Amino acid sequence: MPPTVLLLSTELAAVFRKSAQAWWMLVRVLVPTVVAVKLLHDAGLVPWVAAPLTPIMTLLGLPPAMGLVWATAMVNSIYGGLAVFAALAPSLSTLDATTLGILMLVAHSLPVEIQIARLAGARPAFQLLLRLAGAVLLAWSFRRLALAFGALGEPAAIHWLPEPPGPGWWPFALAQAQSLAAILAIIFALSLTMRVLTALGFTRLAETLLAPVLRAMGIGPEAALITVAGTVLGLSYGSGLILTETRCGRVSPKDTVAAISLMGLAHAVIEDTLLLALIGGHPSGLLWARLAFAFLVTAALTRLAARLPEPVFCRWLFRPHPEAAAVPACCPTHRPEGT
């Protein structure tokens, strides 16, 4: 076998193996979730389960059942939310799909991602509030703007949504098996796309283009490229780098909070945008509005943090890692030299 073909085969196998591992972790959560949704749907209880989020759905002009989609995405993942979306098979406009997509993009996988933010140095309560309030505020603002211009009112072009199964559990099981197979294909395709974009230099290009914007927002050069990497590739990647740099004292606490906040509001912007576009979301909301919103909020946050007294900053925004070198004296884990 020629070396080039062997290398490509090895890369493809590695991408598929990682995709399959991620998919299997999802399957173990998604199967009970979609079965529960089926039981709730057959019993007519979906509106009751989604009831706590109904006021928000009403505010945003979405069907109440979409609250269950968002709740699943928040607790589980975007893929989990999409599985529930497929089970409900709603009829939405492009604006509806984009509004729902914004909610899912800004606030998803919260138990895992808030923990990641905590480990990287951010206060979890503030990050949770930022993600939830940011999701609703951005979705509402974008929807009002689109309605004012009469935009995105056409039916959503849903590229991935299986046909609603017939009555009974056997058609349901077949439909869910097809959905799970499609999710595996989507994960593999997106992972492969990200690998190709990285190999072609597009990821580095995105980092180069975004770094000056981050510096203009007040994020220092020590954290700028790391933040761009997290914004492009994902919160886990960026937060891990931030944690490493904070431990060494190369990233300041205020840069840490700004970077984690920005990555919380907008991360994995290529992969996740492509994913929500599959249910008819429009890039104007899924990508551009989300980036602009994240930049504006982070810029305001950096200016606010610069004015806060250190005790207030440490109490509400920053939670240092015990091994971090760059820790303000007011923080509980700070140990003066010689003690």
N, C-alpha and C positions, 0 to 999 in steps of 0.2 A: 504494500500500500504506500503511495507517495506520501512524503512527510507532511505536505500541506493538507491532504485529505485526512491523515491521521490526527493532525492538530485540530482540524475542524470537528472531527468526530469526538475527540476528547472534550472539546469545549461544549459541544451540544449535549454530550452525556452529563457533564457537570451541571449545566444549566437545568437540564431536565430533572436530574436527581434533587437539586435544591428546590425546584418547583414542586416536585412530587412530595417532598417532605413538608413544605408549607401547605400544600393542598390537603395532605392527610391530617394535619393538625386542624385545619378548617372543617374537614368532614366530620371529625369527632364532635365538633360543636354544632355544626349546621344540621346534621341529621336530626338530633333531638329538637332543634329549633323549628325546622320546617314541619316536623310531625306535630309539634305543639300548635303551630299556626294552623295546620289542617284541622286539628281538633277544635280549636277556637272558632275557625271559620265555619265548620259544619254546625257548631252549636250556636252560631250567631253572636259570639262573645267578643269578636275583634274590636268593635267600637268601645266596649267596656274596658278592655285592656289598654287601648290607646287613649282612653279618656283623660289621664293626667296631662297629656301633651295636646289635647284637643284645642285648648285656648290658643296655643302657639300656632297650631296648624290653621285655625280659623283666622288668626291675625295675618298669616302668610298666604291665605287663599288656597290652601291645600286640603284635599280630602282628609277627614279625621284619621282614617286608617293609615295614612302615611306617617302618623306618629309612631306606630309600631315599627315601621321600617327604620326611622331615625333612632328609636330606642334600641333596636337590635344592633345598628351600626355603632352606637355609642358604647354599648356594653361589650359587643363582640368585635366586629370589624366592618369595613365597607363591603367585603364579600358576603358577610352575614346579612347585612342590610339588603344587598342585591338579591340574595336568596329569598328573603321574605317578600321583597318587591315582586319577584317572579311568581311567588305563590299567590300573591294578591292580584296580580295582573291588572293593574289600574289603567285607566285611559286618561292620559295627561297631555297638556299642551307643552310646547318647548319651554315656555316660561315656568310652568309647574315643575318640569323635570329639572330645570336649572336651579330653581329655588330649593328643591329637595336635595339636589346634588351639592349645593353650597353648604347646607346643614350637615350633610354627611362628611364633606371634605374637611370642614373646620373642626367638627366635634365627632370623632370616631375613635374606637379602641381606647377609650379613656382610662380604664383600669390599668392597662399596660403602659400607655404613653405618659400618663401623669406620674407613674412610678419611675419611668425613665427620666422625666424632667426633674423629679425629686433627687434622684441619684446624681444628676448633673449639676445640681445646686440651686434649683428654683423651689420656692414654697409651693407645695401641691395645691393648697386651697386657692391661692391666687391664680395659678395656672388653670385650674378647673373652672373658676369663674370667668377667666379670660376666654377660654375656649367656648363655653356655653353661651355667654353673653355675646361674644364675637360672632358666633354662628347665626344667632337670631338677628342681630343688628345688621350684619352684612346681607343676609337673605332678604330681610324686610326692605332695606335700602335699595338693593338691586331690583327687587320686584316693583317698588314704587317708581323707580326711574324707568324701567322697561314699560310699565303701564302708561306713564306720562307720554312716552314716545310711540305707544301703540306697537311695540316690538315683541317678537317671539310668541305671538298668539296662535301660530299654526300648531297642528297636532305634532307631538313629539315623534321624531324619527328614531324609534327604538330598534337598535341593531342586534340586541341580544335579549330576547324574552321568549321563552318557550310558549307554545300554545297552551291555553288553560286545559288541564286534564279533565277527562270526563268524570262522571260520578263514580264513587267507589274508591277503594284503596289500591287496587291493582293499577289502574291508569295513573293514579297519583304517584305510585312508586316508580313506574316507568318514566314519568315526566321528571321526577326529582333525580333519577339516575342520569337522564340526559343533561339536566342542569349542572350536576356535579361534574360530569365529563366536560361540559363546556367551560366550567370554572377552571379545571385543570388546564385546558387548552389556552384559556385567557392568561392565566398566570405564567405559563410557559412562554407564550408569545410576547407578553410584556417584559418578562425577564430577559428574553433574547433580544428584544428591541433595545432595552437599556444597555445590555452588553455591547451591542453593535454601536449605539450612539457614543458610548464611552470609548470604544476602540477607534472610532472615526474622529474623536476629538470634540464632539458636540458638548459633552459635559464640561470639558475644560473651557470651551468657548463661553458657555453659560456662566461659569464661575468668573471668567474675565470680565464679562459684561455687567454682572451684578455686583461685583466687589466695590466699585466706586459708589454705587447707590447705597450700599450698607455703610460705607464710611461717611457718606453725607447724612445718614440717619443718626450718626453718633456711635456706631459700633466700631471699635478700634481695629487697626490692621491685624492685630494678633488673633482676633476672632472672626475677621471678615471672610476669609476663604473657607474656614470651617463652617461658618453659618451658611454660605452659599452651597457647600457640599451637602449639608443637611436639607436645605431648601430643595435642592435638585434631586437628591437621592433618597432622603428619608430621615425621620426624626431619630431613629435608633442610631444611625450612622453618625449624624452630626452631634448628638448628645454624647455619644461615646468619645468622640474627639474632644469636645468641650471639657468633659470630665478629666480626660488625660491631661489636657493643657492646664486646667485649673489646679490639679494636684501639683503640677510643676511650678505654679505661680506665673505662668505666661499669659493667662487671661484674667482680667480683673473681675471682681464680683459683679459690677454693674454691666460689664460687657457680657458676662455669663447670663444674667437675667434677660438682657435685651435679645441675645442670640436665641435662648430657649423660647422666649415669647414669640419671636418671629417664626422660628421653626414650628412652633405649635400651631400657629395660625395658617402657615403655608409651608408644607413639606411634601416631598415626593411629587412635585408639581407636574412632572411629565407623566409618570405612571398613573397617578390617581386621577388626573384630568382625562386621560384616555379611557380609564375605567368607567367614569361617570358619563362620558360621552356616549357610551354604549346604550344607556337608557334614555338618550335624547337630550342630555344637557348641552348647553351652548358654551363654547370657549370664552365668550365675553364675560360670563359669570364664573364659570368653573376655574378659569385661569387668570384673566386680566383683572377682573374686579377683586378676586381674592388676593392677588399679589399687591395691588394698589392699597387695599384695606390693610393688609399685614404691614406694609411699609409705613403707612400713616400712623397706625396704632403703635408700632414699635418706635417711631420717631417721637411721638408724644410721650411714650413710656420712658425713653432715655432722658428726655428733658425733665420729666417729673422726678426720676430717680436721682438726677444730678442735684436737685433742690432738696431732697429729703435728708434729714439728719441720719447719721449712720445707724442709731438704734432703731429708728422707724423702718429704714430700709431692710435691716436684718430681721426685724420682727415679721414683716409682711411680705417681703419679696424674695429674700435670699436665704437659702439654707445650705451652709457650706458642708462639703464633704469632710469627714474627720481628717483625711490625709491631705487636704488642700493646703497649698502654701499661701495663696493670696486670700486671706481671711481678715475682714475688718476686726479691730480690737473689740468691738461691741458684741460680736457673735459668740454664742455660747461655747463653741468648740475652740475658740482662740486660746492659745497657750503662749503667754509671754516667754521670751527667751530666758533660759536659765531656770524655768520651773518644770 
